Amino acid sequence: MLNIPRADMDPLSLDTFTGAVDDVERTQYKILGGLQRAQTAFEQKRVYPHLGRLVKLHGALVSVLEQTEGFRTPETGQITGIDWKEKTITYEWPELEDTEMAVVEDLIQWALPRIRDTIEEGTAVYEHVEDNLALETVGIMPSYVQEGYLMVPHREEGVLHVLRYTLSLIEGEGEVHRALKTTHCKTVAEETVDVNPSTVKLKLIEERRDLPNPATYFSKIELHVPYQETLLPVVKRRLVRRLAAESGGQDARRQ
C-alpha cells in the first residue's frame, strides 16, 4: 500500500502531468495513488465519481499526445483549458523546452495503460450492476414521458427513494443530447405495509396534481450496492436510454 501525502489526494488531472518535469518519480507515485484510490472504490462497488473522471482524463491525455506538436506551433498558440462538454482541449502548458515536453509525453505514455486497466475495473462493476437491473413501468403509461417519477429501492437502508425527473433535449453543432434532471420527492420505508410501486404512484398523484397521469418507472434490483455512487447513476443512465427509445417519435416531430 502506497503512503500518499495528503497534498496528493486531489483527483488526477492534466495538471498532474504538467508537473512531471519537476519530479517525475513523485508524479508517478501521485498517479499510482490516484489510481489506487479508484481501484479501492471499485472493489467497494463505488463507481462514481472515479470512473467518469478517469474516462475523461484518458480521453484528454490521448488527445494531448495526438496534437502536442500542433499545440506548440506559433499558429495554434498555447492551450488554455478543457471544454469537457465540447470535448475540446484548450490547455495552457508551462513554458517547456523540447526535452521537458518529452518528459511529459513519456509520462503520459507510461500512465495510459494503467489508467485503461483501472477504467476496465470500474466498467466491470458498472456492467455487473446494469446486468442485474430491470426498469419496469408502473401503471398506465401516458404518451408524454419527458416528465415523471422514478422509484429506486435502496436495499442497504431498506427504503424506496422517489424522484421526479425531467428529460431535456440540448442541441449543439448538429447533434442532439439528452439531459436528465432529477429531484428527490420522498423516501418510503420498505417495511411499511402494502408498500408497492402502484400504491406509491397513487399517493404521488394525490399529493402532486400537476401530473395527473405521470410516467412512472420502478428500478428492480436485488444487489446491495452504494446508492449515490453506483445505483442511482446506473439507473439514471438506463432511464435516459429507455426514454430516448419511447419518445423517439415525439423527438422526430419536434425537429
BAMAR-75983 format. One line per field, with one value per residue: residue number from 1; residue in one letter; x negated, z, y of N, C-alpha, C, O in turn. Coordinates in steps of 0.05 Angstrom, whole numbers. Last residue first. Example, Ala and Ser with C-alpha at 12.3 -4.5 7.8 and 13.67 -1.06 7.14 Angstrom:
<atoms>
resi <- [2; 1]
resn <- [S; A]
nxx <- [-257; -264]
nzz <- [142; 156]
nyy <- [-45; -114]
caxx <- [-273; -246]
cazz <- [143; 156]
cayy <- [-21; -90]
cxx <- [-258; -264]
czz <- [157; 156]
cyy <- [1; -66]
oxx <- [-268; -285]
ozz <- [161; 169]
oyy <- [23; -66]
</atoms>
This chain:
<atoms>
resi <- [255; 254; 253; 252; 251; 250; 249; 248; 247; 246; 245; 244; 243; 242; 241; 240; 239; 238; 237; 236; 235; 234; 233; 232; 231; 230; 229; 228; 227; 226; 225; 224; 223; 222; 221; 220; 219; 218; 217; 216; 215; 214; 213; 212; 211; 210; 209; 208; 207; 206; 205; 204; 203; 202; 201; 200; 199; 198; 197; 196; 195; 194; 193; 192; 191; 190; 189; 188; 187; 186; 185; 184; 183; 182; 181; 180; 179; 178; 177; 176; 175; 174; 173; 172; 171; 170; 169; 168; 167; 166; 165; 164; 163; 162; 161; 160; 159; 158; 157; 156; 155; 154; 153; 152; 151; 150; 149; 148; 147; 146; 145; 144; 143; 142; 141; 140; 139; 138; 137; 136; 135; 134; 133; 132; 131; 130; 129; 128; 127; 126; 125; 124; 123; 122; 121; 120; 119; 118; 117; 116; 115; 114; 113; 112; 111; 110; 109; 108; 107; 106; 105; 104; 103; 102; 101; 100; 99; 98; 97; 96; 95; 94; 93; 92; 91; 90; 89; 88; 87; 86; 85; 84; 83; 82; 81; 80; 79; 78; 77; 76; 75; 74; 73; 72; 71; 70; 69; 68; 67; 66; 65; 64; 63; 62; 61; 60; 59; 58; 57; 56; 55; 54; 53; 52; 51; 50; 49; 48; 47; 46; 45; 44; 43; 42; 41; 40; 39; 38; 37; 36; 35; 34; 33; 32; 31; 30; 29; 28; 27; 26; 25; 24; 23; 22; 21; 20; 19; 18; 17; 16; 15; 14; 13; 12; 11; 10; 9; 8; 7; 6; 5; 4; 3; 2; 1]
resn <- [Q; R; R; A; D; Q; G; G; S; E; A; A; L; R; R; V; L; R; R; K; V; V; P; L; L; T; E; Q; Y; P; V; H; L; E; I; K; S; F; Y; T; A; P; N; P; L; D; R; R; E; E; I; L; K; L; K; V; T; S; P; N; V; D; V; T; E; E; A; V; T; K; C; H; T; T; K; L; A; R; H; V; E; G; E; G; E; I; L; S; L; T; Y; R; L; V; H; L; V; G; E; E; R; H; P; V; M; L; Y; G; E; Q; V; Y; S; P; M; I; G; V; T; E; L; A; L; N; D; E; V; H; E; Y; V; A; T; G; E; E; I; T; D; R; I; R; P; L; A; W; Q; I; L; D; E; V; V; A; M; E; T; D; E; L; E; P; W; E; Y; T; I; T; K; E; K; W; D; I; G; T; I; Q; G; T; E; P; T; R; F; G; E; T; Q; E; L; V; S; V; L; A; G; H; L; K; V; L; R; G; L; H; P; Y; V; R; K; Q; E; F; A; T; Q; A; R; Q; L; G; G; L; I; K; Y; Q; T; R; E; V; D; D; V; A; G; T; F; T; D; L; S; L; P; D; M; D; A; R; P; I; N; L; M]
nxx <- [770; 815; 819; 776; 793; 836; 808; 778; 792; 771; 716; 707; 722; 680; 636; 649; 650; 595; 578; 604; 580; 527; 533; 557; 514; 465; 464; 514; 517; 477; 515; 540; 586; 635; 678; 717; 743; 800; 831; 884; 916; 975; 1029; 1026; 984; 1003; 1014; 988; 1017; 1042; 998; 972; 1008; 1002; 948; 950; 981; 946; 900; 917; 930; 960; 929; 860; 809; 790; 806; 794; 780; 791; 764; 707; 701; 661; 654; 618; 610; 587; 568; 560; 518; 504; 483; 532; 589; 618; 677; 692; 734; 741; 767; 769; 761; 761; 732; 746; 703; 662; 609; 594; 631; 668; 704; 729; 772; 788; 838; 837; 831; 831; 874; 937; 972; 971; 983; 1012; 963; 897; 845; 779; 716; 669; 602; 558; 528; 513; 475; 437; 422; 395; 353; 327; 311; 271; 234; 224; 198; 150; 129; 123; 83; 42; 35; 21; -29; -69; -51; -58; -113; -128; -108; -141; -190; -183; -184; -237; -260; -238; -216; -155; -118; -60; 0; 64; 112; 163; 195; 263; 315; 355; 352; 301; 253; 197; 145; 107; 47; 20; 18; 21; -23; -70; -60; -44; 0; -22; -46; 0; 41; 38; 30; 79; 115; 100; 116; 171; 186; 170; 204; 254; 246; 238; 288; 322; 299; 305; 350; 378; 376; 364; 351; 304; 272; 275; 244; 195; 187; 182; 135; 100; 98; 73; 23; 3; -4; -42; -83; -95; -112; -159; -188; -193; -191; -187; -159; -107; -66; -32; -2; 34; 64; 99; 112; 138; 162; 117; 79; 30; 29; 24; -18; -10; -39; -12; -17]
nzz <- [-689; -666; -687; -663; -610; -614; -628; -582; -531; -522; -527; -488; -443; -441; -434; -384; -351; -350; -322; -273; -255; -247; -207; -164; -153; -141; -104; -77; -59; -63; -67; -68; -118; -139; -171; -211; -212; -243; -268; -298; -322; -289; -294; -272; -247; -210; -161; -115; -82; -116; -143; -100; -89; -135; -129; -84; -106; -146; -117; -48; 17; 54; 110; 109; 96; 64; 73; 24; 12; -42; -84; -112; -182; -241; -310; -365; -431; -495; -553; -622; -666; -691; -649; -604; -561; -513; -483; -419; -373; -304; -248; -179; -140; -81; -52; -2; 43; 67; 61; 21; -21; -43; -104; -137; -185; -217; -255; -305; -372; -421; -438; -462; -463; -399; -375; -318; -272; -283; -317; -295; -307; -274; -266; -275; -311; -279; -246; -285; -306; -262; -257; -306; -302; -264; -294; -337; -311; -299; -351; -366; -331; -351; -403; -389; -365; -404; -436; -399; -394; -445; -444; -405; -431; -476; -452; -440; -491; -509; -452; -434; -398; -386; -426; -422; -466; -491; -522; -526; -515; -499; -444; -428; -449; -416; -433; -468; -503; -547; -620; -674; -698; -672; -643; -604; -621; -657; -621; -594; -611; -588; -534; -523; -531; -488; -446; -453; -444; -391; -366; -375; -346; -294; -282; -283; -240; -193; -165; -182; -160; -111; -97; -72; -116; -130; -90; -103; -152; -136; -106; -147; -178; -142; -136; -188; -189; -149; -169; -213; -186; -164; -211; -233; -217; -257; -298; -281; -282; -320; -295; -262; -298; -317; -257; -202; -143; -86; -52; -43; 7; 38; 7; 7; 11; -19; 0]
nyy <- [362; 341; 291; 266; 264; 228; 181; 172; 159; 109; 116; 154; 126; 89; 121; 144; 98; 85; 130; 121; 73; 90; 130; 97; 58; 90; 130; 128; 72; 14; -47; -107; -129; -131; -85; -45; 17; 40; 99; 134; 190; 211; 239; 291; 331; 367; 345; 311; 277; 241; 221; 195; 154; 124; 108; 74; 33; 14; -4; -15; -30; -58; -29; -13; -27; 12; 79; 126; 193; 241; 270; 298; 308; 305; 310; 290; 307; 287; 322; 324; 362; 409; 440; 421; 417; 379; 362; 334; 304; 302; 266; 256; 197; 162; 105; 62; 25; -5; 5; -29; -20; 26; 31; 84; 110; 168; 203; 256; 277; 254; 224; 222; 181; 144; 79; 53; 23; 31; -6; -23; -43; -83; -103; -133; -104; -61; -85; -101; -52; -29; -66; -58; -5; -9; -40; -6; 35; 9; 2; 56; 72; 41; 61; 117; 125; 126; 168; 209; 208; 224; 277; 299; 294; 326; 375; 378; 381; 429; 467; 499; 537; 496; 500; 509; 478; 461; 409; 387; 369; 402; 390; 402; 439; 462; 511; 532; 522; 572; 571; 558; 582; 565; 499; 465; 438; 401; 366; 345; 313; 263; 274; 299; 257; 224; 258; 260; 206; 201; 238; 213; 166; 186; 208; 163; 133; 166; 182; 118; 65; 23; -28; -34; -36; 18; 41; 19; 43; 97; 93; 79; 125; 159; 132; 136; 192; 198; 169; 202; 248; 229; 221; 272; 333; 373; 351; 341; 376; 359; 319; 346; 375; 338; 299; 262; 296; 300; 280; 301; 322; 277; 227; 157; 101; 43; -24]
caxx <- [747; 807; 840; 775; 769; 841; 827; 765; 801; 800; 730; 699; 738; 708; 638; 646; 675; 614; 568; 610; 609; 533; 523; 571; 541; 467; 440; 506; 538; 480; 493; 535; 559; 632; 651; 717; 719; 790; 813; 871; 899; 947; 1022; 1049; 981; 995; 1035; 977; 1001; 1058; 1018; 959; 1005; 1028; 955; 935; 991; 972; 898; 911; 914; 971; 948; 887; 823; 800; 795; 814; 768; 797; 791; 717; 704; 678; 652; 638; 601; 609; 561; 580; 524; 518; 466; 507; 578; 598; 661; 689; 715; 747; 748; 783; 750; 778; 729; 751; 721; 689; 623; 577; 633; 641; 701; 704; 771; 770; 826; 850; 832; 808; 857; 916; 956; 981; 963; 1016; 990; 917; 865; 806; 732; 693; 622; 577; 539; 532; 499; 449; 437; 418; 372; 337; 332; 295; 244; 236; 224; 168; 134; 142; 109; 51; 44; 45; -5; -71; -53; -31; -97; -135; -97; -112; -186; -186; -158; -218; -267; -231; -234; -173; -138; -82; -23; 41; 96; 150; 175; 240; 294; 349; 378; 310; 282; 210; 164; 117; 72; 19; 15; 43; 3; -61; -66; -68; 4; -7; -63; -21; 40; 43; 9; 55; 116; 97; 87; 156; 191; 158; 176; 248; 253; 216; 264; 326; 300; 279; 343; 374; 367; 370; 373; 326; 274; 288; 272; 207; 189; 204; 160; 105; 110; 99; 41; 9; 15; -16; -71; -86; -87; -137; -182; -178; -197; -199; -187; -126; -86; -50; -23; 16; 44; 77; 120; 119; 166; 135; 105; 33; 28; 50; -14; -8; -33; -28; 0]
cazz <- [-705; -657; -695; -691; -617; -606; -647; -607; -541; -520; -545; -516; -451; -443; -458; -407; -357; -362; -350; -289; -261; -266; -233; -177; -161; -161; -120; -91; -73; -54; -76; -47; -108; -114; -169; -195; -217; -219; -272; -273; -330; -295; -301; -265; -265; -236; -181; -135; -70; -97; -158; -113; -69; -130; -151; -83; -83; -154; -135; -74; 0; 27; 100; 111; 116; 51; 86; 36; 18; -16; -74; -93; -155; -221; -284; -346; -404; -475; -529; -600; -651; -707; -672; -608; -588; -517; -507; -436; -395; -328; -269; -202; -152; -103; -59; -30; 36; 69; 82; 45; -4; -32; -77; -135; -158; -217; -230; -290; -343; -415; -418; -455; -487; -418; -384; -346; -281; -262; -316; -301; -305; -291; -262; -255; -320; -300; -234; -267; -323; -274; -235; -299; -322; -258; -268; -342; -323; -277; -334; -380; -329; -323; -399; -404; -348; -381; -447; -408; -370; -435; -463; -401; -405; -480; -463; -418; -474; -523; -473; -433; -419; -377; -415; -422; -441; -493; -503; -538; -519; -528; -459; -428; -450; -426; -416; -446; -494; -523; -594; -656; -709; -668; -666; -599; -599; -667; -640; -580; -621; -617; -549; -520; -549; -515; -450; -455; -470; -411; -365; -386; -374; -308; -283; -302; -268; -204; -190; -187; -187; -113; -115; -54; -100; -147; -92; -77; -151; -154; -93; -125; -189; -151; -113; -177; -207; -146; -144; -217; -202; -146; -193; -248; -202; -231; -304; -282; -261; -327; -314; -250; -281; -334; -278; -223; -166; -105; -51; -68; -15; 36; 23; -9; 31; -21; 0]
cayy <- [372; 368; 310; 269; 280; 256; 193; 177; 185; 111; 97; 160; 149; 80; 105; 161; 112; 66; 125; 145; 74; 69; 137; 119; 51; 69; 127; 152; 86; 42; -31; -86; -125; -145; -96; -70; 2; 28; 76; 125; 167; 213; 211; 273; 309; 378; 344; 329; 298; 256; 235; 218; 175; 136; 125; 99; 48; 25; 19; -25; -12; -54; -48; -4; -44; -12; 55; 109; 167; 229; 277; 278; 320; 292; 324; 281; 312; 286; 307; 328; 338; 389; 431; 435; 416; 400; 359; 357; 299; 317; 270; 267; 222; 170; 134; 67; 47; -14; 20; -28; -45; 26; 20; 70; 97; 146; 195; 234; 283; 271; 212; 241; 184; 165; 99; 61; 32; 28; 15; -30; -18; -82; -82; -143; -130; -57; -74; -121; -71; -16; -62; -85; -12; 5; -50; -32; 40; 17; -21; 38; 85; 37; 33; 109; 125; 107; 141; 202; 202; 197; 257; 298; 281; 297; 366; 376; 358; 404; 462; 476; 542; 513; 485; 525; 478; 487; 416; 400; 350; 402; 388; 374; 441; 438; 498; 549; 510; 555; 583; 549; 587; 593; 516; 481; 457; 424; 381; 361; 341; 265; 260; 314; 280; 214; 251; 284; 219; 185; 242; 240; 165; 172; 225; 185; 123; 158; 196; 146; 70; 52; -24; -29; -60; -2; 47; 12; 14; 89; 102; 61; 100; 165; 136; 109; 179; 212; 159; 174; 249; 237; 198; 251; 309; 380; 360; 319; 379; 382; 312; 326; 389; 345; 317; 264; 279; 313; 267; 286; 341; 289; 250; 181; 121; 67; 0]
cxx <- [757; 785; 832; 796; 769; 818; 833; 784; 789; 810; 760; 714; 732; 726; 667; 648; 672; 640; 586; 601; 616; 563; 529; 560; 555; 496; 444; 483; 528; 500; 498; 510; 558; 604; 649; 689; 718; 765; 803; 855; 883; 934; 993; 1044; 1003; 989; 1027; 995; 992; 1043; 1036; 979; 991; 1025; 982; 943; 977; 984; 925; 912; 908; 955; 958; 906; 852; 814; 807; 800; 789; 782; 796; 744; 717; 679; 671; 634; 624; 597; 584; 571; 544; 524; 478; 491; 552; 586; 643; 672; 715; 726; 759; 762; 768; 767; 746; 750; 725; 709; 652; 591; 617; 640; 672; 702; 746; 768; 809; 835; 846; 808; 832; 899; 933; 963; 976; 997; 991; 943; 885; 824; 760; 708; 645; 599; 559; 545; 520; 475; 450; 435; 398; 358; 344; 318; 270; 248; 238; 196; 154; 149; 130; 78; 54; 53; 19; -44; -54; -30; -68; -118; -103; -100; -156; -182; -160; -191; -247; -237; -227; -191; -159; -101; -43; 18; 71; 134; 163; 221; 270; 327; 373; 335; 293; 240; 177; 137; 81; 47; 15; 41; 26; -32; -57; -76; -20; -3; -48; -37; 17; 38; 13; 32; 90; 97; 82; 126; 175; 162; 162; 219; 247; 221; 242; 301; 303; 280; 318; 366; 361; 358; 382; 352; 298; 291; 287; 237; 202; 208; 184; 130; 116; 113; 69; 28; 23; 5; -43; -72; -77; -111; -159; -170; -181; -208; -201; -155; -108; -71; -42; -8; 24; 56; 96; 130; 145; 139; 125; 61; 33; 51; 13; -3; -33; -20; -18]
czz <- [-733; -675; -687; -700; -647; -614; -640; -627; -568; -531; -545; -535; -480; -454; -463; -433; -381; -369; -364; -318; -279; -274; -254; -204; -176; -171; -143; -111; -90; -71; -66; -55; -86; -102; -141; -195; -199; -226; -245; -278; -305; -305; -309; -273; -259; -257; -208; -160; -90; -87; -140; -129; -81; -109; -146; -105; -81; -131; -142; -93; -26; 11; 72; 98; 119; 70; 73; 48; 33; -13; -46; -82; -137; -195; -265; -319; -385; -447; -509; -577; -628; -692; -686; -630; -590; -545; -510; -460; -414; -349; -291; -223; -175; -114; -83; -35; 6; 63; 85; 68; 22; -12; -68; -107; -157; -189; -234; -264; -329; -386; -411; -432; -481; -443; -403; -353; -310; -271; -294; -301; -314; -286; -283; -249; -300; -310; -256; -255; -306; -290; -246; -277; -316; -277; -261; -316; -328; -288; -311; -364; -343; -318; -370; -400; -363; -367; -425; -420; -379; -411; -454; -419; -400; -454; -468; -428; -451; -505; -486; -457; -417; -401; -405; -409; -444; -468; -510; -516; -534; -535; -489; -444; -452; -426; -429; -428; -470; -517; -572; -628; -689; -678; -660; -622; -596; -646; -651; -599; -609; -628; -579; -536; -547; -535; -478; -460; -474; -439; -387; -387; -388; -338; -298; -304; -288; -233; -204; -162; -192; -140; -115; -70; -81; -133; -109; -77; -124; -152; -110; -110; -167; -163; -121; -153; -197; -164; -141; -193; -208; -161; -175; -229; -214; -216; -278; -285; -261; -306; -321; -269; -269; -318; -296; -246; -187; -129; -71; -69; -42; 12; 18; 9; 16; 1; 0]
cyy <- [380; 379; 338; 290; 285; 274; 221; 190; 192; 138; 102; 142; 156; 102; 95; 145; 130; 80; 106; 142; 98; 70; 116; 127; 74; 65; 107; 147; 109; 57; -2; -71; -103; -140; -108; -82; -22; 11; 66; 99; 159; 187; 210; 244; 288; 356; 356; 328; 319; 280; 251; 234; 200; 158; 139; 118; 75; 42; 31; -2; -27; -34; -39; -24; -37; -31; 30; 85; 151; 202; 266; 287; 299; 308; 311; 296; 306; 289; 308; 310; 344; 363; 407; 423; 432; 397; 383; 350; 323; 312; 288; 273; 230; 197; 140; 97; 48; 8; 13; -13; -43; 3; 19; 58; 80; 135; 170; 228; 260; 280; 229; 230; 204; 166; 119; 83; 38; 39; 9; -6; -24; -56; -85; -123; -142; -83; -71; -110; -93; -36; -50; -83; -40; -2; -36; -44; 14; 23; -15; 14; 67; 50; 28; 80; 113; 104; 120; 174; 195; 189; 229; 277; 278; 282; 336; 366; 355; 380; 435; 475; 520; 518; 505; 510; 494; 491; 443; 408; 363; 382; 385; 370; 413; 443; 474; 536; 526; 544; 563; 562; 580; 598; 545; 498; 475; 445; 405; 378; 357; 293; 264; 301; 296; 237; 240; 278; 244; 197; 226; 245; 191; 170; 212; 203; 145; 149; 186; 160; 100; 61; 5; -24; -59; -29; 27; 18; 5; 59; 94; 68; 80; 141; 142; 111; 151; 199; 173; 163; 221; 238; 205; 229; 286; 354; 366; 328; 358; 386; 335; 320; 370; 360; 322; 282; 283; 293; 280; 272; 327; 309; 262; 205; 148; 86; 25]
oxx <- [741; 783; 840; 790; 763; 822; 836; 776; 789; 833; 773; 722; 750; 742; 676; 661; 691; 651; 592; 615; 631; 569; 535; 575; 565; 502; 429; 484; 531; 500; 521; 488; 574; 599; 658; 678; 717; 766; 797; 865; 871; 942; 986; 1055; 999; 988; 1043; 991; 988; 1054; 1044; 978; 997; 1039; 985; 944; 989; 995; 928; 923; 895; 966; 965; 901; 868; 829; 831; 784; 800; 772; 805; 747; 736; 659; 694; 612; 647; 577; 599; 568; 545; 535; 465; 486; 550; 573; 653; 654; 736; 702; 783; 742; 781; 765; 746; 766; 709; 730; 666; 586; 626; 648; 654; 700; 742; 762; 814; 821; 863; 787; 815; 908; 912; 942; 990; 995; 974; 945; 890; 819; 765; 711; 640; 614; 576; 569; 544; 495; 472; 460; 420; 378; 368; 341; 289; 269; 263; 215; 172; 172; 152; 95; 72; 77; 36; -38; -43; -12; -56; -110; -87; -83; -147; -172; -140; -178; -241; -222; -211; -184; -178; -100; -44; 16; 57; 143; 154; 229; 258; 321; 385; 338; 294; 251; 169; 145; 65; 67; 12; 61; 46; -19; -37; -98; -17; -3; -59; -42; 16; 32; -7; 17; 81; 81; 61; 114; 165; 143; 144; 209; 235; 203; 228; 294; 289; 262; 311; 373; 340; 334; 406; 373; 310; 311; 309; 253; 218; 231; 204; 146; 136; 137; 88; 45; 46; 28; -25; -52; -53; -90; -141; -147; -158; -229; -226; -173; -126; -91; -65; -30; 1; 32; 74; 153; 134; 122; 148; 65; 41; 72; 25; 16; -54; 4; -36]
ozz <- [-749; -677; -700; -719; -655; -623; -658; -642; -576; -539; -566; -556; -495; -471; -485; -452; -397; -391; -388; -336; -297; -298; -277; -223; -198; -195; -162; -134; -114; -96; -60; -50; -86; -79; -121; -216; -174; -243; -227; -290; -292; -296; -333; -260; -243; -281; -227; -178; -83; -83; -148; -129; -74; -111; -151; -100; -76; -136; -143; -87; -26; -8; 68; 76; 130; 62; 71; 35; 53; -33; -28; -73; -145; -187; -272; -307; -389; -439; -508; -580; -618; -704; -693; -630; -578; -550; -510; -458; -423; -343; -295; -217; -188; -99; -103; -23; -9; 76; 102; 91; 42; 11; -84; -87; -174; -170; -251; -253; -340; -376; -396; -410; -494; -444; -422; -340; -326; -278; -287; -286; -338; -263; -307; -229; -308; -316; -251; -254; -313; -286; -239; -277; -320; -268; -252; -316; -324; -274; -305; -363; -333; -304; -366; -394; -350; -358; -428; -415; -368; -409; -456; -410; -390; -454; -465; -414; -443; -505; -474; -480; -401; -421; -413; -385; -464; -450; -532; -493; -552; -559; -502; -457; -473; -405; -451; -408; -453; -525; -576; -614; -688; -667; -646; -622; -587; -653; -654; -594; -614; -651; -594; -550; -567; -554; -490; -476; -496; -455; -401; -407; -410; -354; -314; -327; -308; -248; -225; -140; -203; -143; -120; -59; -74; -136; -102; -67; -124; -151; -99; -102; -169; -158; -110; -149; -198; -157; -130; -195; -208; -151; -170; -230; -206; -203; -277; -276; -244; -312; -327; -260; -265; -325; -291; -252; -190; -134; -73; -86; -62; 0; -3; 25; 14; 8; 17]
oyy <- [389; 404; 357; 306; 308; 296; 238; 208; 215; 141; 100; 150; 164; 98; 95; 154; 132; 75; 109; 150; 95; 67; 123; 130; 70; 69; 106; 157; 110; 54; 5; -79; -85; -147; -97; -89; -19; -6; 82; 80; 176; 165; 210; 226; 270; 361; 355; 311; 343; 302; 274; 259; 223; 179; 163; 142; 96; 63; 55; 19; -48; -22; -16; -34; -52; -49; 27; 72; 160; 191; 281; 310; 285; 321; 305; 294; 315; 277; 328; 286; 367; 345; 388; 399; 454; 377; 406; 333; 331; 314; 290; 285; 214; 216; 125; 112; 37; 9; 23; -19; -53; 6; 13; 73; 62; 151; 153; 244; 247; 290; 220; 226; 202; 154; 111; 103; 30; 63; -14; 13; -28; -48; -90; -126; -158; -84; -77; -125; -102; -37; -59; -97; -44; -4; -49; -57; 13; 16; -30; 6; 63; 39; 11; 75; 101; 82; 98; 159; 176; 166; 211; 262; 257; 259; 321; 351; 333; 361; 420; 481; 521; 503; 528; 508; 493; 506; 448; 412; 351; 378; 369; 350; 401; 451; 466; 548; 534; 555; 539; 563; 593; 615; 548; 511; 498; 469; 427; 401; 382; 296; 267; 314; 306; 238; 247; 291; 249; 199; 237; 256; 192; 172; 225; 211; 146; 157; 196; 152; 106; 65; 10; -17; -79; -42; 19; 3; -13; 50; 86; 50; 65; 136; 131; 95; 144; 195; 160; 149; 217; 230; 188; 219; 282; 354; 366; 314; 358; 399; 330; 316; 377; 358; 312; 282; 305; 277; 270; 255; 340; 312; 259; 204; 161; 88; 28]
</atoms>
